[in-house]
Structures are given as C-alpha cells and as structure tokens.
C-alpha cells in the first residue's frame, strides 16, 4: 500500500515545529539572560548598544 504525501499537511507540520523550536530557544535565552544578570544590568541602563551593555556588565574584553 502506498500513501501519498499531503503537501499542505507537511507544510503545516513544519510551521508548527518551527514555532515549537522558536519558543524553546526563547525560553533558553531568557533563562541565560536571567542567570547571567543581563536583565538586571539592562534595567539600569538607558537605551544602549550591545558594547555599552557588555562594558557595564563587566565583560572581559569589549571592542569599541
């Protein structure tokens, strides 16, 4: 017995999987930001560049 691939269902599944992976990565990155104190540092700053945030956070080496 041969089953044909339903392209619409495959596309919908791919979209749902991308949503799951995106949500998982956002959760991981949010956890890293919390654990490293990034969010606490950023809360004390005005809008800043990534280099300014790194400098304030005490990064070891920051290119200007």
mmJSON file of the N, C-alpha and C atoms, coordinates in Angstrom:
{"data_MODEL":{"atom_site":{
"group_PDB":["ATOM","ATOM","ATOM","ATOM","ATOM","ATOM","ATOM","ATOM","ATOM","ATOM","ATOM","ATOM","ATOM","ATOM","ATOM","ATOM","ATOM","ATOM","ATOM","ATOM","ATOM","ATOM","ATOM","ATOM","ATOM","ATOM","ATOM","ATOM","ATOM","ATOM","ATOM","ATOM","ATOM","ATOM","ATOM","ATOM","ATOM","ATOM","ATOM","ATOM","ATOM","ATOM","ATOM","ATOM","ATOM","ATOM","ATOM","ATOM","ATOM","ATOM","ATOM","ATOM","ATOM","ATOM","ATOM","ATOM","ATOM","ATOM","ATOM","ATOM","ATOM","ATOM","ATOM","ATOM","ATOM","ATOM","ATOM","ATOM","ATOM","ATOM","ATOM","ATOM","ATOM","ATOM","ATOM","ATOM","ATOM","ATOM","ATOM","ATOM","ATOM","ATOM","ATOM","ATOM","ATOM","ATOM","ATOM","ATOM","ATOM","ATOM","ATOM","ATOM","ATOM","ATOM","ATOM","ATOM","ATOM","ATOM","ATOM","ATOM","ATOM","ATOM","ATOM","ATOM","ATOM","ATOM","ATOM","ATOM","ATOM","ATOM","ATOM","ATOM","ATOM","ATOM","ATOM","ATOM","ATOM","ATOM","ATOM","ATOM","ATOM","ATOM","ATOM","ATOM","ATOM","ATOM","ATOM","ATOM","ATOM","ATOM","ATOM","ATOM","ATOM","ATOM","ATOM","ATOM","ATOM","ATOM","ATOM","ATOM","ATOM","ATOM","ATOM","ATOM","ATOM","ATOM","ATOM","ATOM","ATOM","ATOM","ATOM","ATOM","ATOM","ATOM","ATOM","ATOM","ATOM","ATOM","ATOM","ATOM","ATOM","ATOM","ATOM","ATOM","ATOM","ATOM","ATOM","ATOM","ATOM","ATOM","ATOM","ATOM","ATOM","ATOM","ATOM","ATOM","ATOM","ATOM","ATOM","ATOM","ATOM","ATOM","ATOM","ATOM","ATOM","ATOM","ATOM","ATOM","ATOM","ATOM","ATOM","ATOM"],
"id":[1,2,3,4,5,6,7,8,9,10,11,12,13,14,15,16,17,18,19,20,21,22,23,24,25,26,27,28,29,30,31,32,33,34,35,36,37,38,39,40,41,42,43,44,45,46,47,48,49,50,51,52,53,54,55,56,57,58,59,60,61,62,63,64,65,66,67,68,69,70,71,72,73,74,75,76,77,78,79,80,81,82,83,84,85,86,87,88,89,90,91,92,93,94,95,96,97,98,99,100,101,102,103,104,105,106,107,108,109,110,111,112,113,114,115,116,117,118,119,120,121,122,123,124,125,126,127,128,129,130,131,132,133,134,135,136,137,138,139,140,141,142,143,144,145,146,147,148,149,150,151,152,153,154,155,156,157,158,159,160,161,162,163,164,165,166,167,168,169,170,171,172,173,174,175,176,177,178,179,180,181,182,183,184,185,186,187,188,189,190,191,192],
"type_symbol":["N","C","C","N","C","C","N","C","C","N","C","C","N","C","C","N","C","C","N","C","C","N","C","C","N","C","C","N","C","C","N","C","C","N","C","C","N","C","C","N","C","C","N","C","C","N","C","C","N","C","C","N","C","C","N","C","C","N","C","C","N","C","C","N","C","C","N","C","C","N","C","C","N","C","C","N","C","C","N","C","C","N","C","C","N","C","C","N","C","C","N","C","C","N","C","C","N","C","C","N","C","C","N","C","C","N","C","C","N","C","C","N","C","C","N","C","C","N","C","C","N","C","C","N","C","C","N","C","C","N","C","C","N","C","C","N","C","C","N","C","C","N","C","C","N","C","C","N","C","C","N","C","C","N","C","C","N","C","C","N","C","C","N","C","C","N","C","C","N","C","C","N","C","C","N","C","C","N","C","C","N","C","C","N","C","C","N","C","C","N","C","C"],
"label_atom_id":["N","CA","C","N","CA","C","N","CA","C","N","CA","C","N","CA","C","N","CA","C","N","CA","C","N","CA","C","N","CA","C","N","CA","C","N","CA","C","N","CA","C","N","CA","C","N","CA","C","N","CA","C","N","CA","C","N","CA","C","N","CA","C","N","CA","C","N","CA","C","N","CA","C","N","CA","C","N","CA","C","N","CA","C","N","CA","C","N","CA","C","N","CA","C","N","CA","C","N","CA","C","N","CA","C","N","CA","C","N","CA","C","N","CA","C","N","CA","C","N","CA","C","N","CA","C","N","CA","C","N","CA","C","N","CA","C","N","CA","C","N","CA","C","N","CA","C","N","CA","C","N","CA","C","N","CA","C","N","CA","C","N","CA","C","N","CA","C","N","CA","C","N","CA","C","N","CA","C","N","CA","C","N","CA","C","N","CA","C","N","CA","C","N","CA","C","N","CA","C","N","CA","C","N","CA","C","N","CA","C","N","CA","C","N","CA","C","N","CA","C","N","CA","C"],
"label_alt_id":[null,null,null,null,null,null,null,null,null,null,null,null,null,null,null,null,null,null,null,null,null,null,null,null,null,null,null,null,null,null,null,null,null,null,null,null,null,null,null,null,null,null,null,null,null,null,null,null,null,null,null,null,null,null,null,null,null,null,null,null,null,null,null,null,null,null,null,null,null,null,null,null,null,null,null,null,null,null,null,null,null,null,null,null,null,null,null,null,null,null,null,null,null,null,null,null,null,null,null,null,null,null,null,null,null,null,null,null,null,null,null,null,null,null,null,null,null,null,null,null,null,null,null,null,null,null,null,null,null,null,null,null,null,null,null,null,null,null,null,null,null,null,null,null,null,null,null,null,null,null,null,null,null,null,null,null,null,null,null,null,null,null,null,null,null,null,null,null,null,null,null,null,null,null,null,null,null,null,null,null,null,null,null,null,null,null,null,null,null,null,null,null],
"label_comp_id":["UNK","UNK","UNK","UNK","UNK","UNK","UNK","UNK","UNK","UNK","UNK","UNK","UNK","UNK","UNK","UNK","UNK","UNK","UNK","UNK","UNK","UNK","UNK","UNK","UNK","UNK","UNK","UNK","UNK","UNK","UNK","UNK","UNK","UNK","UNK","UNK","UNK","UNK","UNK","UNK","UNK","UNK","UNK","UNK","UNK","UNK","UNK","UNK","UNK","UNK","UNK","UNK","UNK","UNK","UNK","UNK","UNK","UNK","UNK","UNK","UNK","UNK","UNK","UNK","UNK","UNK","UNK","UNK","UNK","UNK","UNK","UNK","UNK","UNK","UNK","UNK","UNK","UNK","UNK","UNK","UNK","UNK","UNK","UNK","UNK","UNK","UNK","UNK","UNK","UNK","UNK","UNK","UNK","UNK","UNK","UNK","UNK","UNK","UNK","UNK","UNK","UNK","UNK","UNK","UNK","UNK","UNK","UNK","UNK","UNK","UNK","UNK","UNK","UNK","UNK","UNK","UNK","UNK","UNK","UNK","UNK","UNK","UNK","UNK","UNK","UNK","UNK","UNK","UNK","UNK","UNK","UNK","UNK","UNK","UNK","UNK","UNK","UNK","UNK","UNK","UNK","UNK","UNK","UNK","UNK","UNK","UNK","UNK","UNK","UNK","UNK","UNK","UNK","UNK","UNK","UNK","UNK","UNK","UNK","UNK","UNK","UNK","UNK","UNK","UNK","UNK","UNK","UNK","UNK","UNK","UNK","UNK","UNK","UNK","UNK","UNK","UNK","UNK","UNK","UNK","UNK","UNK","UNK","UNK","UNK","UNK","UNK","UNK","UNK","UNK","UNK","UNK"],
"label_asym_id":["A","A","A","A","A","A","A","A","A","A","A","A","A","A","A","A","A","A","A","A","A","A","A","A","A","A","A","A","A","A","A","A","A","A","A","A","A","A","A","A","A","A","A","A","A","A","A","A","A","A","A","A","A","A","A","A","A","A","A","A","A","A","A","A","A","A","A","A","A","A","A","A","A","A","A","A","A","A","A","A","A","A","A","A","A","A","A","A","A","A","A","A","A","A","A","A","A","A","A","A","A","A","A","A","A","A","A","A","A","A","A","A","A","A","A","A","A","A","A","A","A","A","A","A","A","A","A","A","A","A","A","A","A","A","A","A","A","A","A","A","A","A","A","A","A","A","A","A","A","A","A","A","A","A","A","A","A","A","A","A","A","A","A","A","A","A","A","A","A","A","A","A","A","A","A","A","A","A","A","A","A","A","A","A","A","A","A","A","A","A","A","A"],
"label_entity_id":["1","1","1","1","1","1","1","1","1","1","1","1","1","1","1","1","1","1","1","1","1","1","1","1","1","1","1","1","1","1","1","1","1","1","1","1","1","1","1","1","1","1","1","1","1","1","1","1","1","1","1","1","1","1","1","1","1","1","1","1","1","1","1","1","1","1","1","1","1","1","1","1","1","1","1","1","1","1","1","1","1","1","1","1","1","1","1","1","1","1","1","1","1","1","1","1","1","1","1","1","1","1","1","1","1","1","1","1","1","1","1","1","1","1","1","1","1","1","1","1","1","1","1","1","1","1","1","1","1","1","1","1","1","1","1","1","1","1","1","1","1","1","1","1","1","1","1","1","1","1","1","1","1","1","1","1","1","1","1","1","1","1","1","1","1","1","1","1","1","1","1","1","1","1","1","1","1","1","1","1","1","1","1","1","1","1","1","1","1","1","1","1"],
"label_seq_id":[1,1,1,2,2,2,3,3,3,4,4,4,5,5,5,6,6,6,7,7,7,8,8,8,9,9,9,10,10,10,11,11,11,12,12,12,13,13,13,14,14,14,15,15,15,16,16,16,17,17,17,18,18,18,19,19,19,20,20,20,21,21,21,22,22,22,23,23,23,24,24,24,25,25,25,26,26,26,27,27,27,28,28,28,29,29,29,30,30,30,31,31,31,32,32,32,33,33,33,34,34,34,35,35,35,36,36,36,37,37,37,38,38,38,39,39,39,40,40,40,41,41,41,42,42,42,43,43,43,44,44,44,45,45,45,46,46,46,47,47,47,48,48,48,49,49,49,50,50,50,51,51,51,52,52,52,53,53,53,54,54,54,55,55,55,56,56,56,57,57,57,58,58,58,59,59,59,60,60,60,61,61,61,62,62,62,63,63,63,64,64,64],
"pdbx_PDB_ins_code":[null,null,null,null,null,null,null,null,null,null,null,null,null,null,null,null,null,null,null,null,null,null,null,null,null,null,null,null,null,null,null,null,null,null,null,null,null,null,null,null,null,null,null,null,null,null,null,null,null,null,null,null,null,null,null,null,null,null,null,null,null,null,null,null,null,null,null,null,null,null,null,null,null,null,null,null,null,null,null,null,null,null,null,null,null,null,null,null,null,null,null,null,null,null,null,null,null,null,null,null,null,null,null,null,null,null,null,null,null,null,null,null,null,null,null,null,null,null,null,null,null,null,null,null,null,null,null,null,null,null,null,null,null,null,null,null,null,null,null,null,null,null,null,null,null,null,null,null,null,null,null,null,null,null,null,null,null,null,null,null,null,null,null,null,null,null,null,null,null,null,null,null,null,null,null,null,null,null,null,null,null,null,null,null,null,null,null,null,null,null,null,null],
"Cartn_x":[0.846,0.0,0.898,0.581,1.341,0.497,1.111,0.422,1.073,0.254,0.792,0.971,2.001,2.296,1.339,0.692,-0.183,0.686,0.995,1.904,1.406,0.124,-0.422,-0.229,-0.458,-0.266,1.213,2.086,3.522,3.977,3.48,3.822,3.309,2.104,1.541,2.355,2.753,3.568,4.903,5.538,6.814,6.666,5.573,5.321,5.146,4.42,4.241,5.564,6.381,7.683,8.586,8.578,9.385,8.91,7.611,7.078,7.537,7.543,7.995,9.473,10.287,11.724,12.002,11.276,11.452,11.104,10.005,9.607,10.638,11.187,12.194,13.452,13.882,15.09,14.866,13.673,13.38,13.427,12.916,12.949,14.382,15.195,16.596,17.344,17.174,17.879,17.394,16.106,15.598,16.2,16.351,16.959,18.419,19.144,20.551,20.648,19.77,19.774,19.517,18.625,18.33,19.507,20.026,21.108,22.394,22.666,23.889,23.745,22.534,22.31,22.149,22.033,21.89,20.678,19.551,18.33,18.431,19.078,19.271,20.148,21.195,22.081,21.333,20.608,19.891,18.8,18.241,17.183,17.708,19.008,19.583,20.101,20.046,20.627,19.563,19.92,19.068,19.251,18.525,18.778,20.274,20.859,22.31,22.657,23.884,24.386,24.811,25.041,25.491,26.846,27.724,29.04,28.887,27.966,27.744,27.191,26.277,25.733,26.835,27.668,28.762,29.745,30.074,31.001,30.429,29.17,28.538,28.43,28.241,28.103,29.453,30.555,31.878,32.451,32.112,32.674,34.189,34.879,36.34,36.954,36.461,37.036,35.899,35.857,34.82,35.475,35.207,35.73,34.907,35.57,34.872,34.349],
"Cartn_y":[-1.178,0.0,1.251,2.177,3.419,4.577,5.413,6.589,7.824,8.717,9.929,11.0,11.803,12.894,14.044,14.515,15.684,16.916,17.658,18.795,19.85,20.095,21.109,20.696,19.41,18.926,18.952,18.6,18.629,20.058,21.012,22.426,22.921,22.544,22.955,22.363,21.098,20.458,21.18,21.508,22.233,23.579,24.273,25.55,25.397,24.372,24.129,23.776,22.963,22.594,23.811,24.691,25.908,26.761,26.806,27.542,26.937,25.618,24.935,25.216,25.085,25.338,26.796,27.72,29.131,29.415,28.857,29.038,28.459,27.307,26.683,27.535,28.066,28.9,30.197,30.786,31.996,31.706,30.552,30.187,29.992,29.328,29.109,30.433,31.29,32.576,33.462,33.406,34.152,33.655,32.357,31.783,32.215,32.186,32.615,34.086,34.925,36.343,36.581,35.791,35.918,35.434,34.254,33.657,34.487,35.159,35.939,37.362,37.756,39.107,40.141,39.698,40.616,41.52,40.958,41.752,42.772,42.394,43.334,44.499,44.203,45.256,46.16,45.567,46.356,47.224,46.789,47.559,48.883,48.979,50.205,51.143,50.712,51.484,52.177,53.315,53.88,53.017,53.282,52.52,52.552,51.377,51.244,50.278,50.402,49.434,48.167,47.103,45.864,46.059,46.86,47.118,47.86,48.816,49.56,48.651,47.775,46.824,45.899,45.384,44.489,45.205,46.447,47.216,47.391,47.733,47.948,46.638,45.542,44.229,43.671,44.319,43.864,42.778,42.785,41.781,41.92,40.835,40.839,41.645,41.487,42.215,42.702,43.996,44.58,45.456,45.148,46.001,47.278,48.389,49.672,49.874],
"Cartn_z":[0.0,0.0,0.0,-0.861,-0.977,-0.465,0.366,0.885,0.288,-0.24,-0.836,0.227,0.05,0.966,0.704,1.753,1.661,1.915,0.86,0.953,1.933,1.979,2.885,4.34,4.623,5.993,6.373,5.449,5.719,5.989,5.218,5.409,6.758,7.129,8.418,9.574,9.436,10.462,10.605,9.485,9.514,10.218,9.959,10.615,12.113,12.524,13.961,14.632,13.966,14.536,14.673,13.694,13.784,14.962,15.196,16.344,17.664,17.739,18.953,19.204,18.163,18.307,18.661,18.044,18.346,19.809,20.282,21.678,22.642,22.294,23.152,23.226,22.094,22.087,22.863,22.743,23.515,25.01,25.411,26.831,27.32,26.523,26.902,26.998,25.997,26.0,27.147,27.454,28.606,29.9,30.031,31.218,31.347,30.231,30.245,30.637,30.078,30.42,31.891,32.465,33.893,34.737,34.42,35.208,35.184,34.075,33.957,34.487,34.844,35.349,34.247,33.005,31.884,32.045,32.411,32.518,33.651,34.754,35.86,35.416,34.667,34.156,33.195,32.276,31.281,31.9,33.012,33.67,34.21,34.449,34.994,33.909,32.646,31.545,30.698,30.127,29.074,27.824,26.741,25.513,25.181,24.948,24.806,23.692,23.21,22.235,22.975,22.227,22.859,23.531,22.931,23.537,24.861,24.928,26.168,27.262,26.897,27.868,28.371,27.463,27.853,28.771,28.442,29.268,30.675,30.773,32.082,32.86,32.129,32.78,33.228,32.793,33.226,32.358,31.085,30.167,30.147,29.937,29.982,28.85,27.642,26.514,25.632,25.392,24.557,23.512,22.248,21.169,21.1,20.833,20.72,19.34],
"occupancy":[1.0,1.0,1.0,1.0,1.0,1.0,1.0,1.0,1.0,1.0,1.0,1.0,1.0,1.0,1.0,1.0,1.0,1.0,1.0,1.0,1.0,1.0,1.0,1.0,1.0,1.0,1.0,1.0,1.0,1.0,1.0,1.0,1.0,1.0,1.0,1.0,1.0,1.0,1.0,1.0,1.0,1.0,1.0,1.0,1.0,1.0,1.0,1.0,1.0,1.0,1.0,1.0,1.0,1.0,1.0,1.0,1.0,1.0,1.0,1.0,1.0,1.0,1.0,1.0,1.0,1.0,1.0,1.0,1.0,1.0,1.0,1.0,1.0,1.0,1.0,1.0,1.0,1.0,1.0,1.0,1.0,1.0,1.0,1.0,1.0,1.0,1.0,1.0,1.0,1.0,1.0,1.0,1.0,1.0,1.0,1.0,1.0,1.0,1.0,1.0,1.0,1.0,1.0,1.0,1.0,1.0,1.0,1.0,1.0,1.0,1.0,1.0,1.0,1.0,1.0,1.0,1.0,1.0,1.0,1.0,1.0,1.0,1.0,1.0,1.0,1.0,1.0,1.0,1.0,1.0,1.0,1.0,1.0,1.0,1.0,1.0,1.0,1.0,1.0,1.0,1.0,1.0,1.0,1.0,1.0,1.0,1.0,1.0,1.0,1.0,1.0,1.0,1.0,1.0,1.0,1.0,1.0,1.0,1.0,1.0,1.0,1.0,1.0,1.0,1.0,1.0,1.0,1.0,1.0,1.0,1.0,1.0,1.0,1.0,1.0,1.0,1.0,1.0,1.0,1.0,1.0,1.0,1.0,1.0,1.0,1.0,1.0,1.0,1.0,1.0,1.0,1.0],
"B_iso_or_equiv":[0.0,0.0,0.0,0.0,0.0,0.0,0.0,0.0,0.0,0.0,0.0,0.0,0.0,0.0,0.0,0.0,0.0,0.0,0.0,0.0,0.0,0.0,0.0,0.0,0.0,0.0,0.0,0.0,0.0,0.0,0.0,0.0,0.0,0.0,0.0,0.0,0.0,0.0,0.0,0.0,0.0,0.0,0.0,0.0,0.0,0.0,0.0,0.0,0.0,0.0,0.0,0.0,0.0,0.0,0.0,0.0,0.0,0.0,0.0,0.0,0.0,0.0,0.0,0.0,0.0,0.0,0.0,0.0,0.0,0.0,0.0,0.0,0.0,0.0,0.0,0.0,0.0,0.0,0.0,0.0,0.0,0.0,0.0,0.0,0.0,0.0,0.0,0.0,0.0,0.0,0.0,0.0,0.0,0.0,0.0,0.0,0.0,0.0,0.0,0.0,0.0,0.0,0.0,0.0,0.0,0.0,0.0,0.0,0.0,0.0,0.0,0.0,0.0,0.0,0.0,0.0,0.0,0.0,0.0,0.0,0.0,0.0,0.0,0.0,0.0,0.0,0.0,0.0,0.0,0.0,0.0,0.0,0.0,0.0,0.0,0.0,0.0,0.0,0.0,0.0,0.0,0.0,0.0,0.0,0.0,0.0,0.0,0.0,0.0,0.0,0.0,0.0,0.0,0.0,0.0,0.0,0.0,0.0,0.0,0.0,0.0,0.0,0.0,0.0,0.0,0.0,0.0,0.0,0.0,0.0,0.0,0.0,0.0,0.0,0.0,0.0,0.0,0.0,0.0,0.0,0.0,0.0,0.0,0.0,0.0,0.0,0.0,0.0,0.0,0.0,0.0,0.0],
"pdbx_formal_charge":[null,null,null,null,null,null,null,null,null,null,null,null,null,null,null,null,null,null,null,null,null,null,null,null,null,null,null,null,null,null,null,null,null,null,null,null,null,null,null,null,null,null,null,null,null,null,null,null,null,null,null,null,null,null,null,null,null,null,null,null,null,null,null,null,null,null,null,null,null,null,null,null,null,null,null,null,null,null,null,null,null,null,null,null,null,null,null,null,null,null,null,null,null,null,null,null,null,null,null,null,null,null,null,null,null,null,null,null,null,null,null,null,null,null,null,null,null,null,null,null,null,null,null,null,null,null,null,null,null,null,null,null,null,null,null,null,null,null,null,null,null,null,null,null,null,null,null,null,null,null,null,null,null,null,null,null,null,null,null,null,null,null,null,null,null,null,null,null,null,null,null,null,null,null,null,null,null,null,null,null,null,null,null,null,null,null,null,null,null,null,null,null],
"auth_seq_id":[1,1,1,2,2,2,3,3,3,4,4,4,5,5,5,6,6,6,7,7,7,8,8,8,9,9,9,10,10,10,11,11,11,12,12,12,13,13,13,14,14,14,15,15,15,16,16,16,17,17,17,18,18,18,19,19,19,20,20,20,21,21,21,22,22,22,23,23,23,24,24,24,25,25,25,26,26,26,27,27,27,28,28,28,29,29,29,30,30,30,31,31,31,32,32,32,33,33,33,34,34,34,35,35,35,36,36,36,37,37,37,38,38,38,39,39,39,40,40,40,41,41,41,42,42,42,43,43,43,44,44,44,45,45,45,46,46,46,47,47,47,48,48,48,49,49,49,50,50,50,51,51,51,52,52,52,53,53,53,54,54,54,55,55,55,56,56,56,57,57,57,58,58,58,59,59,59,60,60,60,61,61,61,62,62,62,63,63,63,64,64,64],
"auth_comp_id":["UNK","UNK","UNK","UNK","UNK","UNK","UNK","UNK","UNK","UNK","UNK","UNK","UNK","UNK","UNK","UNK","UNK","UNK","UNK","UNK","UNK","UNK","UNK","UNK","UNK","UNK","UNK","UNK","UNK","UNK","UNK","UNK","UNK","UNK","UNK","UNK","UNK","UNK","UNK","UNK","UNK","UNK","UNK","UNK","UNK","UNK","UNK","UNK","UNK","UNK","UNK","UNK","UNK","UNK","UNK","UNK","UNK","UNK","UNK","UNK","UNK","UNK","UNK","UNK","UNK","UNK","UNK","UNK","UNK","UNK","UNK","UNK","UNK","UNK","UNK","UNK","UNK","UNK","UNK","UNK","UNK","UNK","UNK","UNK","UNK","UNK","UNK","UNK","UNK","UNK","UNK","UNK","UNK","UNK","UNK","UNK","UNK","UNK","UNK","UNK","UNK","UNK","UNK","UNK","UNK","UNK","UNK","UNK","UNK","UNK","UNK","UNK","UNK","UNK","UNK","UNK","UNK","UNK","UNK","UNK","UNK","UNK","UNK","UNK","UNK","UNK","UNK","UNK","UNK","UNK","UNK","UNK","UNK","UNK","UNK","UNK","UNK","UNK","UNK","UNK","UNK","UNK","UNK","UNK","UNK","UNK","UNK","UNK","UNK","UNK","UNK","UNK","UNK","UNK","UNK","UNK","UNK","UNK","UNK","UNK","UNK","UNK","UNK","UNK","UNK","UNK","UNK","UNK","UNK","UNK","UNK","UNK","UNK","UNK","UNK","UNK","UNK","UNK","UNK","UNK","UNK","UNK","UNK","UNK","UNK","UNK","UNK","UNK","UNK","UNK","UNK","UNK"],
"auth_asym_id":["A","A","A","A","A","A","A","A","A","A","A","A","A","A","A","A","A","A","A","A","A","A","A","A","A","A","A","A","A","A","A","A","A","A","A","A","A","A","A","A","A","A","A","A","A","A","A","A","A","A","A","A","A","A","A","A","A","A","A","A","A","A","A","A","A","A","A","A","A","A","A","A","A","A","A","A","A","A","A","A","A","A","A","A","A","A","A","A","A","A","A","A","A","A","A","A","A","A","A","A","A","A","A","A","A","A","A","A","A","A","A","A","A","A","A","A","A","A","A","A","A","A","A","A","A","A","A","A","A","A","A","A","A","A","A","A","A","A","A","A","A","A","A","A","A","A","A","A","A","A","A","A","A","A","A","A","A","A","A","A","A","A","A","A","A","A","A","A","A","A","A","A","A","A","A","A","A","A","A","A","A","A","A","A","A","A","A","A","A","A","A","A"],
"auth_atom_id":["N","CA","C","N","CA","C","N","CA","C","N","CA","C","N","CA","C","N","CA","C","N","CA","C","N","CA","C","N","CA","C","N","CA","C","N","CA","C","N","CA","C","N","CA","C","N","CA","C","N","CA","C","N","CA","C","N","CA","C","N","CA","C","N","CA","C","N","CA","C","N","CA","C","N","CA","C","N","CA","C","N","CA","C","N","CA","C","N","CA","C","N","CA","C","N","CA","C","N","CA","C","N","CA","C","N","CA","C","N","CA","C","N","CA","C","N","CA","C","N","CA","C","N","CA","C","N","CA","C","N","CA","C","N","CA","C","N","CA","C","N","CA","C","N","CA","C","N","CA","C","N","CA","C","N","CA","C","N","CA","C","N","CA","C","N","CA","C","N","CA","C","N","CA","C","N","CA","C","N","CA","C","N","CA","C","N","CA","C","N","CA","C","N","CA","C","N","CA","C","N","CA","C","N","CA","C","N","CA","C","N","CA","C","N","CA","C","N","CA","C","N","CA","C"],
"pdbx_PDB_model_num":[1,1,1,1,1,1,1,1,1,1,1,1,1,1,1,1,1,1,1,1,1,1,1,1,1,1,1,1,1,1,1,1,1,1,1,1,1,1,1,1,1,1,1,1,1,1,1,1,1,1,1,1,1,1,1,1,1,1,1,1,1,1,1,1,1,1,1,1,1,1,1,1,1,1,1,1,1,1,1,1,1,1,1,1,1,1,1,1,1,1,1,1,1,1,1,1,1,1,1,1,1,1,1,1,1,1,1,1,1,1,1,1,1,1,1,1,1,1,1,1,1,1,1,1,1,1,1,1,1,1,1,1,1,1,1,1,1,1,1,1,1,1,1,1,1,1,1,1,1,1,1,1,1,1,1,1,1,1,1,1,1,1,1,1,1,1,1,1,1,1,1,1,1,1,1,1,1,1,1,1,1,1,1,1,1,1,1,1,1,1,1,1]
}}}
